[in-house]
Amino acid sequence: MADKGELGWRLTAGAAAFAGGFVAKKVITMAWKKSTGKEPPTNPESPDVALAEAIGWAVMMGVGMEVARLLATRAVAHQWAKGTGAPPSHFKVEG
């Protein structure tokens, strides 16, 4: 079973990733509307959505969400290290 520090890290990182994903979806949707002038596809799998539009939306969402998750987790890891004096236990420093 994970110790309290590990559990605290998992909960904190999970909450940050969730919040980052929520904000990222809003920002990506807004950027899509601004760049294309229309709403993003609600169901990109539908044959009624043009293939180029479906792929564009999938790429934009996939990359955007992963970048948001990465940035949120890194920010939380930095704050975790400042607060505890050590990085989360599963982070390895390579060099």
HUZIJO-V188842 format. One record per backbone hydrogen bond with DSSP energy under -1.0 kcal/mol. NH is the residue of the N-H (numbers start at 1). CO is the residue of the C=O. E is the energy in kcal/mol with one decimal. If there is no record, write none. Layout:
BEGIN
nh;co;e
NH;CO;E
NH;CO;E
END
This chain:
BEGIN
nh;co;e
7;3;-2.5
8;4;-2.6
9;5;-2.3
10;6;-2.5
11;7;-2.4
12;8;-2.5
13;9;-3.0
14;10;-2.3
15;11;-2.3
16;12;-2.2
17;13;-2.5
18;14;-2.3
19;15;-2.6
20;16;-2.8
21;17;-2.3
22;18;-2.2
23;19;-2.4
24;20;-2.6
25;21;-2.3
26;22;-1.6
27;23;-2.5
28;24;-3.2
29;25;-2.4
30;26;-2.2
31;27;-2.6
32;28;-2.5
33;29;-2.4
34;30;-2.3
35;31;-2.5
36;32;-2.7
37;33;-2.0
46;43;-2.0
49;46;-1.6
54;50;-2.6
55;51;-2.7
56;52;-2.6
57;53;-2.5
58;54;-2.4
59;55;-2.8
60;56;-2.5
61;57;-2.8
62;58;-2.7
63;59;-2.6
64;60;-2.2
65;61;-2.8
66;62;-1.9
67;63;-2.6
68;64;-2.2
69;65;-2.4
70;66;-2.6
71;67;-2.8
72;68;-2.5
73;69;-2.5
74;70;-2.5
75;71;-2.4
76;72;-2.3
77;73;-2.4
78;74;-2.3
79;75;-2.2
80;76;-2.8
81;77;-2.4
82;78;-2.1
83;79;-2.4
84;80;-2.7
85;81;-2.1
91;88;-2.0
END
